[in-house]
Amino acid sequence: MTVSIPYIQGDEEALLQARLVEELSSTGIFTCVQNGGNYSLAVKFLSEELERIGFRYDRDNPSGRKEKNLLGVESRRKATIEVSLLDAATQKTVVGPFLVRANVDFDYTDPGSPRDLLFANRMPTMQFSLGQLDSSEGAFDDSMRPLTRKLAQEAAQILQEKMR
């Protein structure tokens, strides 16, 4: 059976759409086509949230003395999508709607902390330590790929079970 996956609101880089194509195609049940499929997959981002889950104390740069303030070093990104499989001809729902939830955890450095910066040639660069290879903004952006992979895998598994 052929299925098309139209644009997903909130999926600016089409990461979720691409992952859904990959996961649905791998089931052996669905063949994804750009237009004119027997079915259409309707997907909506319902929620996305960020939760800080890991902290460390800041330290005074010259002395290394522990400061009173905490710095975030690990977060959890969560998302919920709603998925429906529609008959393309009638636009009637065949499967769903059902919810898919996923989350990913990621580490990062705090770019506002002088201790997390190494000054070389007067250019600040992040130190690479303990797997914390990016700033909070970069790590947040990078977390979208594993998050969409988890969402797509779960959605494809549910659709596969329902269409058997």
Secondary structure, DSSP 8 states (H G I E B T S, - for coil): -EEE----TT-TT-HHHHHHHHHHHHTSS-EE-SS--SEEEEEEEEEEEEEEEEEEEEE-TTT--EEEEEEEEEEEEEEEEEEEEEETTT--EEEEEEEEEEEEEEE-B-TT-GGGEEEETTEEEE--BTTB-SBHHHHHHHTHHHHHHHHHHHHHHHHHHHH-
